[in-house]
Amino acid sequence: MNYIEIIGFSAATLTTAAFLPQVYKTWKTKDVSGLSLPMLVMFFVGIFLWLVYGIYIKSPSMISANTITIVSAFLLMYFKMKYEKR
Amino acid sequence: MNYIEIIGFSAATLTTAAFLPQVYKTWKTKDVSGLSLPMLVMFFVGIFLWLVYGIYIKSPSMISANTITIVSAFLLMYFKMKYEKR
C-alpha cells in the first residue's frame, strides 16, 4: 500500500467512526426527533455518488469509507422512518 | 469538466449541504448538549486528511467538498467549546 492510501485509510477510519456513535445512540434511544429525513436522504444519495466516484477513480480508501458510511446512512434513514410514527 | 467530476461535484454538493442545517441549528440554539467533542475532533482530523488526499490525487470535487466541510466541522468544534460552559 502506498503512502497516499495510508492517509486515505486514516481519513476513512476517522470519518466513518465519527458516525457510529450516532447510529448506536439512535438505535438505543429510538429518539429520531432531531433527525431530518430530507437531510438523511440527501446525505445517503451524496455518499452513494462518492462511492461511484471512488470506484471510477479506483481509490481503495474512498470505496471502503463510503461503503461503510452508506450502511450508517441507510440505518439512520430506516430508524427515522420506523420510529417516527410511534 | 469531465463526466466523473460532475458525479463528484454532485456528491460534494449533497454531502456538504447535509451539514449546513446542523451548523445553523447549533449557532441559533446554542444547544451543544447532543454534540460530542471527541467525535467532532475525530471528524475534523478525518476531513483534513481527506483534503490532503484530494489535493494529492488532484481531485477538484474532493478538494471543494472537504474545504467546505472542514469549515463546518471547525465551526461545530468552536460552538461546542464556546457554549459548553454557559
Backbone of each chain as nested JSON, in Angstrom:
{
  "chains": [
    {"id": "A", "residues": [
      {"number": 1, "name": "MET", "atoms": {"N": [0.858, -1.203, 0.0], "CA": [0.0, 0.0, 0.0], "C": [0.884, 1.238, 0.0]}},
      {"number": 2, "name": "ASN", "atoms": {"N": [0.576, 2.181, -0.862], "CA": [1.433, 3.36, -0.935], "C": [1.06, 4.407, 0.11]}},
      {"number": 3, "name": "TYR", "atoms": {"N": [1.921, 5.376, 0.217], "CA": [1.839, 6.458, 1.195], "C": [0.487, 7.18, 1.218]}},
      {"number": 4, "name": "ILE", "atoms": {"N": [-0.027, 7.537, 0.041], "CA": [-1.275, 8.316, -0.006], "C": [-2.475, 7.472, 0.427]}},
      {"number": 5, "name": "GLU", "atoms": {"N": [-2.421, 6.142, 0.162], "CA": [-3.53, 5.289, 0.609], "C": [-3.526, 5.114, 2.138]}},
      {"number": 6, "name": "ILE", "atoms": {"N": [-2.356, 5.265, 2.769], "CA": [-2.319, 5.24, 4.242], "C": [-3.052, 6.478, 4.782]}},
      {"number": 7, "name": "ILE", "atoms": {"N": [-2.801, 7.634, 4.163], "CA": [-3.539, 8.862, 4.537], "C": [-5.036, 8.656, 4.285]}},
      {"number": 8, "name": "GLY", "atoms": {"N": [-5.373, 8.086, 3.123], "CA": [-6.782, 7.839, 2.783], "C": [-7.458, 6.925, 3.783]}},
      {"number": 9, "name": "PHE", "atoms": {"N": [-6.781, 5.832, 4.173], "CA": [-7.385, 4.907, 5.126], "C": [-7.489, 5.503, 6.529]}},
      {"number": 10, "name": "SER", "atoms": {"N": [-6.53, 6.384, 6.889], "CA": [-6.641, 7.088, 8.175], "C": [-7.864, 7.998, 8.153]}},
      {"number": 11, "name": "ALA", "atoms": {"N": [-8.028, 8.725, 7.057], "CA": [-9.194, 9.597, 6.882], "C": [-10.476, 8.78, 6.951]}},
      {"number": 12, "name": "ALA", "atoms": {"N": [-10.496, 7.644, 6.246], "CA": [-11.673, 6.77, 6.203], "C": [-12.052, 6.281, 7.596]}},
      {"number": 13, "name": "THR", "atoms": {"N": [-11.042, 5.853, 8.368], "CA": [-11.286, 5.343, 9.717], "C": [-11.911, 6.428, 10.597]}},
      {"number": 14, "name": "LEU", "atoms": {"N": [-11.336, 7.644, 10.557], "CA": [-11.82, 8.733, 11.402], "C": [-13.226, 9.183, 11.02]}},
      {"number": 15, "name": "THR", "atoms": {"N": [-13.483, 9.372, 9.715], "CA": [-14.791, 9.917, 9.336], "C": [-15.902, 8.863, 9.443]}},
      {"number": 16, "name": "THR", "atoms": {"N": [-15.584, 7.581, 9.205], "CA": [-16.638, 6.574, 9.367], "C": [-16.9, 6.328, 10.862]}},
      {"number": 17, "name": "ALA", "atoms": {"N": [-15.842, 6.319, 11.679], "CA": [-16.0, 6.085, 13.114], "C": [-16.823, 7.191, 13.769]}},
      {"number": 18, "name": "ALA", "atoms": {"N": [-16.711, 8.4, 13.252], "CA": [-17.44, 9.538, 13.828], "C": [-18.963, 9.379, 13.688]}},
      {"number": 19, "name": "PHE", "atoms": {"N": [-19.407, 8.52, 12.758], "CA": [-20.849, 8.301, 12.567], "C": [-21.419, 7.194, 13.437]}},
      {"number": 20, "name": "LEU", "atoms": {"N": [-20.571, 6.262, 13.864], "CA": [-21.085, 5.086, 14.563], "C": [-21.787, 5.422, 15.878]}},
      {"number": 21, "name": "PRO", "atoms": {"N": [-21.274, 6.375, 16.692], "CA": [-21.99, 6.702, 17.933], "C": [-23.407, 7.23, 17.675]}},
      {"number": 22, "name": "GLN", "atoms": {"N": [-23.583, 7.969, 16.57], "CA": [-24.914, 8.47, 16.224], "C": [-25.859, 7.317, 15.898]}},
      {"number": 23, "name": "VAL", "atoms": {"N": [-25.368, 6.363, 15.126], "CA": [-26.179, 5.197, 14.762], "C": [-26.542, 4.411, 16.03]}},
      {"number": 24, "name": "TYR", "atoms": {"N": [-25.554, 4.201, 16.903], "CA": [-25.777, 3.452, 18.142], "C": [-26.782, 4.167, 19.048]}},
      {"number": 25, "name": "LYS", "atoms": {"N": [-26.584, 5.489, 19.198], "CA": [-27.458, 6.282, 20.067], "C": [-28.912, 6.253, 19.56]}},
      {"number": 26, "name": "THR", "atoms": {"N": [-29.094, 6.391, 18.247], "CA": [-30.432, 6.391, 17.663], "C": [-31.089, 5.022, 17.818]}},
      {"number": 27, "name": "TRP", "atoms": {"N": [-30.298, 3.966, 17.66], "CA": [-30.808, 2.599, 17.791], "C": [-31.25, 2.326, 19.232]}},
      {"number": 28, "name": "LYS", "atoms": {"N": [-30.424, 2.77, 20.205], "CA": [-30.732, 2.53, 21.614], "C": [-31.91, 3.372, 22.103]}},
      {"number": 29, "name": "THR", "atoms": {"N": [-31.905, 4.672, 21.787], "CA": [-32.904, 5.582, 22.348], "C": [-34.185, 5.633, 21.535]}},
      {"number": 30, "name": "LYS", "atoms": {"N": [-34.118, 5.23, 20.263], "CA": [-35.238, 5.355, 19.328], "C": [-35.713, 6.809, 19.211]}},
      {"number": 31, "name": "ASP", "atoms": {"N": [-34.863, 7.749, 19.652], "CA": [-35.199, 9.173, 19.566], "C": [-34.72, 9.714, 18.217]}},
      {"number": 32, "name": "VAL", "atoms": {"N": [-35.676, 9.907, 17.31], "CA": [-35.323, 10.373, 15.968], "C": [-35.817, 11.803, 15.739]}},
      {"number": 33, "name": "SER", "atoms": {"N": [-36.245, 12.481, 16.843], "CA": [-36.819, 13.82, 16.685], "C": [-35.808, 14.819, 16.12]}},
      {"number": 34, "name": "GLY", "atoms": {"N": [-34.529, 14.617, 16.453], "CA": [-33.511, 15.564, 15.973], "C": [-33.006, 15.265, 14.582]}},
      {"number": 35, "name": "LEU", "atoms": {"N": [-33.498, 14.177, 13.969], "CA": [-33.02, 13.814, 12.628], "C": [-34.006, 14.279, 11.567]}},
      {"number": 36, "name": "SER", "atoms": {"N": [-33.457, 14.831, 10.495], "CA": [-34.284, 15.321, 9.396], "C": [-34.225, 14.329, 8.236]}},
      {"number": 37, "name": "LEU", "atoms": {"N": [-35.397, 13.797, 7.833], "CA": [-35.417, 12.8, 6.751], "C": [-34.875, 13.352, 5.426]}},
      {"number": 38, "name": "PRO", "atoms": {"N": [-35.289, 14.566, 4.979], "CA": [-34.723, 15.083, 3.732], "C": [-33.196, 15.177, 3.775]}},
      {"number": 39, "name": "MET", "atoms": {"N": [-32.642, 15.588, 4.93], "CA": [-31.187, 15.688, 5.059], "C": [-30.531, 14.31, 4.978]}},
      {"number": 40, "name": "LEU", "atoms": {"N": [-31.168, 13.308, 5.636], "CA": [-30.622, 11.948, 5.601], "C": [-30.644, 11.394, 4.174]}},
      {"number": 41, "name": "VAL", "atoms": {"N": [-31.724, 11.683, 3.445], "CA": [-31.819, 11.203, 2.056], "C": [-30.749, 11.879, 1.19]}},
      {"number": 42, "name": "MET", "atoms": {"N": [-30.584, 13.215, 1.356], "CA": [-29.529, 13.941, 0.616], "C": [-28.155, 13.345, 0.905]}},
      {"number": 43, "name": "PHE", "atoms": {"N": [-27.91, 13.085, 2.203], "CA": [-26.621, 12.551, 2.617], "C": [-26.399, 11.162, 2.016]}},
      {"number": 44, "name": "PHE", "atoms": {"N": [-27.453, 10.329, 2.067], "CA": [-27.368, 8.965, 1.527], "C": [-27.04, 8.99, 0.025]}},
      {"number": 45, "name": "VAL", "atoms": {"N": [-27.754, 9.827, -0.722], "CA": [-27.516, 9.923, -2.173], "C": [-26.099, 10.469, -2.43]}},
      {"number": 46, "name": "GLY", "atoms": {"N": [-25.691, 11.471, -1.616], "CA": [-24.344, 12.041, -1.753], "C": [-23.258, 10.997, -1.54]}},
      {"number": 47, "name": "ILE", "atoms": {"N": [-23.421, 10.183, -0.483], "CA": [-22.432, 9.129, -0.194], "C": [-22.427, 8.083, -1.316]}},
      {"number": 48, "name": "PHE", "atoms": {"N": [-23.623, 7.771, -1.849], "CA": [-23.705, 6.831, -2.975], "C": [-22.894, 7.357, -4.169]}},
      {"number": 49, "name": "LEU", "atoms": {"N": [-23.02, 8.668, -4.446], "CA": [-22.271, 9.255, -5.562], "C": [-20.758, 9.265, -5.285]}},
      {"number": 50, "name": "TRP", "atoms": {"N": [-20.369, 9.505, -4.011], "CA": [-18.935, 9.414, -3.67], "C": [-18.411, 7.996, -3.877]}},
      {"number": 51, "name": "LEU", "atoms": {"N": [-19.274, 7.005, -3.594], "CA": [-18.878, 5.607, -3.797], "C": [-18.654, 5.341, -5.289]}},
      {"number": 52, "name": "VAL", "atoms": {"N": [-19.579, 5.832, -6.139], "CA": [-19.43, 5.701, -7.592], "C": [-18.12, 6.368, -8.04]}},
      {"number": 53, "name": "TYR", "atoms": {"N": [-17.863, 7.564, -7.501], "CA": [-16.634, 8.312, -7.823], "C": [-15.392, 7.51, -7.415]}},
      {"number": 54, "name": "GLY", "atoms": {"N": [-15.42, 6.962, -6.193], "CA": [-14.287, 6.185, -5.684], "C": [-14.011, 4.951, -6.522]}},
      {"number": 55, "name": "ILE", "atoms": {"N": [-15.099, 4.273, -6.969], "CA": [-14.943, 3.086, -7.823], "C": [-14.334, 3.506, -9.165]}},
      {"number": 56, "name": "TYR", "atoms": {"N": [-14.837, 4.635, -9.698], "CA": [-14.361, 5.115, -11.009], "C": [-12.871, 5.463, -10.985]}},
      {"number": 57, "name": "ILE", "atoms": {"N": [-12.424, 6.169, -9.92], "CA": [-11.01, 6.55, -9.849], "C": [-10.163, 5.461, -9.175]}},
      {"number": 58, "name": "LYS", "atoms": {"N": [-10.809, 4.309, -8.875], "CA": [-10.119, 3.155, -8.29], "C": [-9.371, 3.521, -7.008]}},
      {"number": 59, "name": "SER", "atoms": {"N": [-10.071, 4.197, -6.086], "CA": [-9.472, 4.582, -4.811], "C": [-9.924, 3.615, -3.715]}},
      {"number": 60, "name": "PRO", "atoms": {"N": [-9.028, 2.727, -3.249], "CA": [-9.423, 1.744, -2.225], "C": [-9.971, 2.408, -0.956]}},
      {"number": 61, "name": "SER", "atoms": {"N": [-9.351, 3.519, -0.521], "CA": [-9.807, 4.151, 0.722], "C": [-11.182, 4.792, 0.566]}},
      {"number": 62, "name": "MET", "atoms": {"N": [-11.449, 5.424, -0.589], "CA": [-12.776, 6.015, -0.805], "C": [-13.849, 4.94, -0.908]}},
      {"number": 63, "name": "ILE", "atoms": {"N": [-13.535, 3.816, -1.566], "CA": [-14.509, 2.733, -1.7], "C": [-14.85, 2.161, -0.317]}},
      {"number": 64, "name": "SER", "atoms": {"N": [-13.819, 1.909, 0.508], "CA": [-14.056, 1.365, 1.86], "C": [-14.874, 2.329, 2.705]}},
      {"number": 65, "name": "ALA", "atoms": {"N": [-14.435, 3.588, 2.755], "CA": [-15.09, 4.576, 3.612], "C": [-16.555, 4.736, 3.23]}},
      {"number": 66, "name": "ASN", "atoms": {"N": [-16.82, 4.875, 1.938], "CA": [-18.189, 5.154, 1.514], "C": [-19.094, 3.93, 1.597]}},
      {"number": 67, "name": "THR", "atoms": {"N": [-18.515, 2.729, 1.487], "CA": [-19.316, 1.514, 1.666], "C": [-19.809, 1.417, 3.108]}},
      {"number": 68, "name": "ILE", "atoms": {"N": [-18.918, 1.716, 4.066], "CA": [-19.32, 1.66, 5.481], "C": [-20.288, 2.799, 5.806]}},
      {"number": 69, "name": "THR", "atoms": {"N": [-19.986, 3.996, 5.315], "CA": [-20.827, 5.153, 5.652], "C": [-22.218, 5.038, 5.026]}},
      {"number": 70, "name": "ILE", "atoms": {"N": [-22.319, 4.392, 3.849], "CA": [-23.641, 4.26, 3.215], "C": [-24.528, 3.339, 4.065]}},
      {"number": 71, "name": "VAL", "atoms": {"N": [-23.939, 2.354, 4.731], "CA": [-24.703, 1.491, 5.629], "C": [-25.202, 2.298, 6.83]}},
      {"number": 72, "name": "SER", "atoms": {"N": [-24.307, 3.146, 7.417], "CA": [-24.715, 4.016, 8.532], "C": [-25.852, 4.938, 8.109]}},
      {"number": 73, "name": "ALA", "atoms": {"N": [-25.712, 5.56, 6.947], "CA": [-26.728, 6.497, 6.461], "C": [-28.05, 5.78, 6.21]}},
      {"number": 74, "name": "PHE", "atoms": {"N": [-27.971, 4.548, 5.662], "CA": [-29.18, 3.767, 5.407], "C": [-29.877, 3.425, 6.724]}},
      {"number": 75, "name": "LEU", "atoms": {"N": [-29.093, 2.999, 7.739], "CA": [-29.676, 2.649, 9.039], "C": [-30.37, 3.853, 9.667]}},
      {"number": 76, "name": "LEU", "atoms": {"N": [-29.748, 5.045, 9.576], "CA": [-30.368, 6.246, 10.155], "C": [-31.686, 6.577, 9.438]}},
      {"number": 77, "name": "MET", "atoms": {"N": [-31.723, 6.45, 8.108], "CA": [-32.975, 6.661, 7.353], "C": [-34.027, 5.65, 7.791]}},
      {"number": 78, "name": "TYR", "atoms": {"N": [-33.599, 4.369, 7.945], "CA": [-34.52, 3.302, 8.349], "C": [-35.1, 3.574, 9.742]}},
      {"number": 79, "name": "PHE", "atoms": {"N": [-34.215, 3.944, 10.705], "CA": [-34.674, 4.245, 12.069], "C": [-35.645, 5.424, 12.056]}},
      {"number": 80, "name": "LYS", "atoms": {"N": [-35.315, 6.448, 11.266], "CA": [-36.173, 7.631, 11.192], "C": [-37.578, 7.245, 10.738]}},
      {"number": 81, "name": "MET", "atoms": {"N": [-37.665, 6.414, 9.7], "CA": [-38.982, 6.025, 9.175], "C": [-39.689, 5.049, 10.115]}},
      {"number": 82, "name": "LYS", "atoms": {"N": [-38.931, 4.144, 10.747], "CA": [-39.522, 3.131, 11.625], "C": [-40.053, 3.73, 12.931]}},
      {"number": 83, "name": "TYR", "atoms": {"N": [-39.266, 4.641, 13.549], "CA": [-39.611, 5.131, 14.883], "C": [-40.409, 6.43, 14.87]}},
      {"number": 84, "name": "GLU", "atoms": {"N": [-40.512, 7.067, 13.719], "CA": [-41.185, 8.364, 13.651], "C": [-42.639, 8.315, 14.092]}},
      {"number": 85, "name": "LYS", "atoms": {"N": [-43.351, 7.238, 13.758], "CA": [-44.801, 7.157, 13.981], "C": [-45.18, 6.749, 15.39]}},
      {"number": 86, "name": "ARG", "atoms": {"N": [-44.212, 6.208, 16.149], "CA": [-44.553, 5.653, 17.47], "C": [-44.832, 6.737, 18.492]}}
    ]},
    {"id": "B", "residues": [
      {"number": 1, "name": "MET", "atoms": {"N": [-15.155, 20.159, -18.024], "CA": [-15.229, 19.241, -16.878], "C": [-15.725, 17.89, -17.36]}},
      {"number": 2, "name": "ASN", "atoms": {"N": [-15.021, 16.843, -16.952], "CA": [-15.413, 15.531, -17.444], "C": [-16.557, 14.916, -16.615]}},
      {"number": 3, "name": "TYR", "atoms": {"N": [-17.049, 13.838, -17.147], "CA": [-18.207, 13.117, -16.619], "C": [-18.076, 12.756, -15.134]}},
      {"number": 4, "name": "ILE", "atoms": {"N": [-16.911, 12.208, -14.746], "CA": [-16.757, 11.746, -13.359], "C": [-16.703, 12.933, -12.383]}},
      {"number": 5, "name": "GLU", "atoms": {"N": [-16.186, 14.087, -12.841], "CA": [-16.167, 15.251, -11.946], "C": [-17.576, 15.824, -11.738]}},
      {"number": 6, "name": "ILE", "atoms": {"N": [-18.471, 15.606, -12.696], "CA": [-19.875, 16.014, -12.499], "C": [-20.488, 15.16, -11.376]}},
      {"number": 7, "name": "ILE", "atoms": {"N": [-20.204, 13.853, -11.401], "CA": [-20.657, 12.976, -10.308], "C": [-20.028, 13.421, -8.992]}},
      {"number": 8, "name": "GLY", "atoms": {"N": [-18.731, 13.724, -9.022], "CA": [-18.028, 14.171, -7.817], "C": [-18.607, 15.458, -7.251]}},
      {"number": 9, "name": "PHE", "atoms": {"N": [-18.89, 16.431, -8.129], "CA": [-19.445, 17.695, -7.645], "C": [-20.891, 17.547, -7.152]}},
      {"number": 10, "name": "SER", "atoms": {"N": [-21.646, 16.613, -7.752], "CA": [-22.995, 16.331, -7.245], "C": [-22.897, 15.734, -5.842]}},
      {"number": 11, "name": "ALA", "atoms": {"N": [-21.971, 14.8, -5.671], "CA": [-21.733, 14.19, -4.36], "C": [-21.309, 15.266, -3.356]}},
      {"number": 12, "name": "ALA", "atoms": {"N": [-20.391, 16.133, -3.764], "CA": [-19.88, 17.202, -2.896], "C": [-21.008, 18.12, -2.442]}},
      {"number": 13, "name": "THR", "atoms": {"N": [-21.878, 18.506, -3.369], "CA": [-22.989, 19.407, -3.054], "C": [-23.917, 18.768, -2.021]}},
      {"number": 14, "name": "LEU", "atoms": {"N": [-24.266, 17.494, -2.229], "CA": [-25.197, 16.81, -1.333], "C": [-24.609, 16.59, 0.058]}},
      {"number": 15, "name": "THR", "atoms": {"N": [-23.362, 16.122, 0.125], "CA": [-22.81, 15.795, 1.451], "C": [-22.427, 17.059, 2.231]}},
      {"number": 16, "name": "THR", "atoms": {"N": [-21.987, 18.122, 1.55], "CA": [-21.683, 19.356, 2.292], "C": [-22.977, 20.037, 2.723]}},
      {"number": 17, "name": "ALA", "atoms": {"N": [-24.004, 20.044, 1.853], "CA": [-25.28, 20.696, 2.176], "C": [-25.959, 20.025, 3.371]}},
      {"number": 18, "name": "ALA", "atoms": {"N": [-25.753, 18.701, 3.506], "CA": [-26.384, 17.967, 4.603], "C": [-25.857, 18.412, 5.977]}},
      {"number": 19, "name": "PHE", "atoms": {"N": [-24.686, 19.05, 6.024], "CA": [-24.126, 19.534, 7.289], "C": [-24.57, 20.936, 7.664]}},
      {"number": 20, "name": "LEU", "atoms": {"N": [-24.943, 21.739, 6.682], "CA": [-25.234, 23.144, 6.968], "C": [-26.388, 23.341, 7.948]}},
      {"number": 21, "name": "PRO", "atoms": {"N": [-27.49, 22.555, 7.857], "CA": [-28.581, 22.74, 8.829], "C": [-28.115, 22.482, 10.261]}},
      {"number": 22, "name": "GLN", "atoms": {"N": [-27.181, 21.528, 10.449], "CA": [-26.662, 21.26, 11.795], "C": [-25.882, 22.473, 12.322]}},
      {"number": 23, "name": "VAL", "atoms": {"N": [-25.05, 23.05, 11.465], "CA": [-24.261, 24.224, 11.859], "C": [-25.201, 25.388, 12.197]}},
      {"number": 24, "name": "TYR", "atoms": {"N": [-26.215, 25.611, 11.356], "CA": [-27.174, 26.703, 11.565], "C": [-27.954, 26.497, 12.872]}},
      {"number": 25, "name": "LYS", "atoms": {"N": [-28.437, 25.257, 13.073], "CA": [-29.223, 24.945, 14.254], "C": [-28.401, 25.156, 15.533]}},
      {"number": 26, "name": "THR", "atoms": {"N": [-27.156, 24.698, 15.514], "CA": [-26.292, 24.848, 16.694], "C": [-25.996, 26.314, 16.965]}},
      {"number": 27, "name": "TRP", "atoms": {"N": [-25.774, 27.089, 15.91], "CA": [-25.488, 28.533, 16.03], "C": [-26.692, 29.267, 16.616]}},
      {"number": 28, "name": "LYS", "atoms": {"N": [-27.905, 28.926, 16.137], "CA": [-29.121, 29.602, 16.594], "C": [-29.504, 29.209, 18.014]}},
      {"number": 29, "name": "THR", "atoms": {"N": [-29.478, 27.898, 18.295], "CA": [-29.988, 27.427, 19.582], "C": [-28.922, 27.442, 20.678]}},
      {"number": 30, "name": "LYS", "atoms": {"N": [-27.649, 27.459, 20.306], "CA": [-26.527, 27.334, 21.248], "C": [-26.635, 26.049, 22.059]}},
      {"number": 31, "name": "ASP", "atoms": {"N": [-27.447, 25.086, 21.595], "CA": [-27.599, 23.805, 22.278], "C": [-26.548, 22.833, 21.748]}},
      {"number": 32, "name": "VAL", "atoms": {"N": [-25.507, 22.617, 22.549], "CA": [-24.419, 21.734, 22.127], "C": [-24.393, 20.443, 22.951]}},
      {"number": 33, "name": "SER", "atoms": {"N": [-25.491, 20.211, 23.723], "CA": [-25.511, 19.045, 24.61], "C": [-25.437, 17.732, 23.834]}},
      {"number": 34, "name": "GLY", "atoms": {"N": [-25.999, 17.709, 22.638], "CA": [-26.002, 16.487, 21.839], "C": [-24.733, 16.269, 21.041]}},
      {"number": 35, "name": "LEU", "atoms": {"N": [-23.806, 17.217, 21.104], "CA": [-22.567, 17.087, 20.326], "C": [-21.435, 16.565, 21.211]}},
      {"number": 36, "name": "SER", "atoms": {"N": [-20.652, 15.649, 20.662], "CA": [-19.532, 15.072, 21.399], "C": [-18.233, 15.674, 20.86]}},
      {"number": 37, "name": "LEU", "atoms": {"N": [-17.449, 16.311, 21.762], "CA": [-16.206, 16.952, 21.312], "C": [-15.192, 15.955, 20.738]}},
      {"number": 38, "name": "PRO", "atoms": {"N": [-14.952, 14.805, 21.392], "CA": [-14.009, 13.841, 20.788], "C": [-14.433, 13.427, 19.377]}},
      {"number": 39, "name": "MET", "atoms": {"N": [-15.748, 13.235, 19.16], "CA": [-16.234, 12.853, 17.832], "C": [-16.014, 13.989, 16.824]}},
      {"number": 40, "name": "LEU", "atoms": {"N": [-16.252, 15.231, 17.266], "CA": [-16.05, 16.365, 16.362], "C": [-14.571, 16.506, 15.988]}},
      {"number": 41, "name": "VAL", "atoms": {"N": [-13.696, 16.275, 16.961], "CA": [-12.252, 16.369, 16.687], "C": [-11.83, 15.262, 15.713]}},
      {"number": 42, "name": "MET", "atoms": {"N": [-12.325, 14.021, 15.948], "CA": [-12.027, 12.913, 15.027], "C": [-12.49, 13.245, 13.612]}},
      {"number": 43, "name": "PHE", "atoms": {"N": [-13.728, 13.777, 13.531], "CA": [-14.297, 14.104, 12.236], "C": [-13.476, 15.201, 11.538]}},
      {"number": 44, "name": "PHE", "atoms": {"N": [-13.086, 16.232, 12.319], "CA": [-12.287, 17.338, 11.774], "C": [-10.95, 16.837, 11.211]}},
      {"number": 45, "name": "VAL", "atoms": {"N": [-10.259, 15.995, 12.001], "CA": [-8.963, 15.459, 11.551], "C": [-9.166, 14.57, 10.313]}},
      {"number": 46, "name": "GLY", "atoms": {"N": [-10.247, 13.763, 10.339], "CA": [-10.559, 12.9, 9.196], "C": [-10.786, 13.698, 7.924]}},
      {"number": 47, "name": "ILE", "atoms": {"N": [-11.564, 14.775, 8.031], "CA": [-11.839, 15.616, 6.859], "C": [-10.559, 16.293, 6.378]}},
      {"number": 48, "name": "PHE", "atoms": {"N": [-9.695, 16.711, 7.331], "CA": [-8.404, 17.3, 6.963], "C": [-7.58, 16.305, 6.13]}},
      {"number": 49, "name": "LEU", "atoms": {"N": [-7.57, 15.028, 6.579], "CA": [-6.819, 14.006, 5.835], "C": [-7.437, 13.735, 4.458]}},
      {"number": 50, "name": "TRP", "atoms": {"N": [-8.774, 13.768, 4.36], "CA": [-9.42, 13.622, 3.038], "C": [-9.029, 14.785, 2.123]}},
      {"number": 51, "name": "LEU", "atoms": {"N": [-8.887, 15.983, 2.705], "CA": [-8.476, 17.146, 1.915], "C": [-7.057, 16.945, 1.38]}},
      {"number": 52, "name": "VAL", "atoms": {"N": [-6.149, 16.456, 2.253], "CA": [-4.773, 16.155, 1.824], "C": [-4.806, 15.125, 0.685]}},
      {"number": 53, "name": "TYR", "atoms": {"N": [-5.634, 14.079, 0.87], "CA": [-5.786, 13.026, -0.141], "C": [-6.279, 13.614, -1.47]}},
      {"number": 54, "name": "GLY", "atoms": {"N": [-7.311, 14.461, -1.393], "CA": [-7.89, 15.091, -2.588], "C": [-6.879, 15.958, -3.328]}},
      {"number": 55, "name": "ILE", "atoms": {"N": [-6.049, 16.696, -2.551], "CA": [-5.014, 17.538, -3.168], "C": [-3.983, 16.648, -3.854]}},
      {"number": 56, "name": "TYR", "atoms": {"N": [-3.597, 15.56, -3.173], "CA": [-2.582, 14.657, -3.707], "C": [-3.033, 13.996, -5.023]}},
      {"number": 57, "name": "ILE", "atoms": {"N": [-4.294, 13.525, -5.051], "CA": [-4.77, 12.862, -6.279], "C": [-5.357, 13.88, -7.262]}},
      {"number": 58, "name": "LYS", "atoms": {"N": [-5.25, 15.172, -6.937], "CA": [-5.713, 16.267, -7.806], "C": [-7.183, 16.098, -8.198]}},
      {"number": 59, "name": "SER", "atoms": {"N": [-8.034, 15.888, -7.177], "CA": [-9.463, 15.737, -7.428], "C": [-10.187, 17.043, -7.085]}},
      {"number": 60, "name": "PRO", "atoms": {"N": [-10.644, 17.797, -8.096], "CA": [-11.312, 19.083, -7.816], "C": [-12.532, 18.936, -6.914]}},
      {"number": 61, "name": "SER", "atoms": {"N": [-13.331, 17.875, -7.111], "CA": [-14.541, 17.744, -6.297], "C": [-14.213, 17.396, -4.845]}},
      {"number": 62, "name": "MET", "atoms": {"N": [-13.178, 16.56, -4.613], "CA": [-12.804, 16.238, -3.229], "C": [-12.216, 17.452, -2.524]}},
      {"number": 63, "name": "ILE", "atoms": {"N": [-11.431, 18.247, -3.239], "CA": [-10.837, 19.453, -2.641], "C": [-11.95, 20.436, -2.243]}},
      {"number": 64, "name": "SER", "atoms": {"N": [-12.915, 20.663, -3.149], "CA": [-14.019, 21.595, -2.853], "C": [-14.843, 21.103, -1.666]}},
      {"number": 65, "name": "ALA", "atoms": {"N": [-15.269, 19.837, -1.742], "CA": [-16.152, 19.296, -0.703], "C": [-15.487, 19.371, 0.665]}},
      {"number": 66, "name": "ASN", "atoms": {"N": [-14.219, 18.952, 0.746], "CA": [-13.564, 18.875, 2.046], "C": [-13.159, 20.241, 2.58]}},
      {"number": 67, "name": "THR", "atoms": {"N": [-12.927, 21.211, 1.683], "CA": [-12.644, 22.575, 2.139], "C": [-13.875, 23.168, 2.826]}},
      {"number": 68, "name": "ILE", "atoms": {"N": [-15.053, 22.957, 2.225], "CA": [-16.283, 23.483, 2.83], "C": [-16.622, 22.721, 4.115]}},
      {"number": 69, "name": "THR", "atoms": {"N": [-16.496, 21.395, 4.073], "CA": [-16.866, 20.592, 5.236], "C": [-15.922, 20.831, 6.417]}},
      {"number": 70, "name": "ILE", "atoms": {"N": [-14.641, 21.136, 6.133], "CA": [-13.708, 21.388, 7.24], "C": [-14.102, 22.674, 7.968]}},
      {"number": 71, "name": "VAL", "atoms": {"N": [-14.657, 23.642, 7.245], "CA": [-15.139, 24.878, 7.881], "C": [-16.345, 24.552, 8.78]}},
      {"number": 72, "name": "SER", "atoms": {"N": [-17.282, 23.734, 8.274], "CA": [-18.443, 23.311, 9.08], "C": [-17.987, 22.575, 10.34]}},
      {"number": 73, "name": "ALA", "atoms": {"N": [-17.041, 21.66, 10.175], "CA": [-16.557, 20.869, 11.314], "C": [-15.849, 21.772, 12.331]}},
      {"number": 74, "name": "PHE", "atoms": {"N": [-15.083, 22.751, 11.825], "CA": [-14.388, 23.688, 12.715], "C": [-15.401, 24.522, 13.502]}},
      {"number": 75, "name": "LEU", "atoms": {"N": [-16.443, 25.015, 12.818], "CA": [-17.466, 25.818, 13.493], "C": [-18.17, 25.022, 14.587]}},
      {"number": 76, "name": "LEU", "atoms": {"N": [-18.485, 23.739, 14.316], "CA": [-19.15, 22.911, 15.328], "C": [-18.244, 22.705, 16.544]}},
      {"number": 77, "name": "MET", "atoms": {"N": [-16.946, 22.492, 16.311], "CA": [-15.996, 22.365, 17.432], "C": [-15.94, 23.662, 18.228]}},
      {"number": 78, "name": "TYR", "atoms": {"N": [-15.901, 24.79, 17.515], "CA": [-15.833, 26.108, 18.147], "C": [-17.083, 26.368, 19.004]}},
      {"number": 79, "name": "PHE", "atoms": {"N": [-18.272, 26.083, 18.443], "CA": [-19.53, 26.273, 19.18], "C": [-19.544, 25.378, 20.428]}},
      {"number": 80, "name": "LYS", "atoms": {"N": [-19.096, 24.126, 20.262], "CA": [-19.089, 23.186, 21.391], "C": [-18.246, 23.752, 22.532]}},
      {"number": 81, "name": "MET", "atoms": {"N": [-17.062, 24.279, 22.2], "CA": [-16.167, 24.791, 23.243], "C": [-16.682, 26.114, 23.812]}},
      {"number": 82, "name": "LYS", "atoms": {"N": [-17.26, 26.969, 22.963], "CA": [-17.739, 28.279, 23.388], "C": [-18.992, 28.192, 24.279]}},
      {"number": 83, "name": "TYR", "atoms": {"N": [-19.949, 27.332, 23.891], "CA": [-21.239, 27.311, 24.576], "C": [-21.324, 26.271, 25.686]}},
      {"number": 84, "name": "GLU", "atoms": {"N": [-20.34, 25.375, 25.776], "CA": [-20.398, 24.278, 26.748], "C": [-20.462, 24.783, 28.186]}},
      {"number": 85, "name": "LYS", "atoms": {"N": [-19.726, 25.87, 28.492], "CA": [-19.582, 26.325, 29.884], "C": [-20.747, 27.166, 30.384]}},
      {"number": 86, "name": "ARG", "atoms": {"N": [-21.586, 27.663, 29.47], "CA": [-22.63, 28.606, 29.878], "C": [-23.778, 27.949, 30.633]}}
    ]}
  ]
}
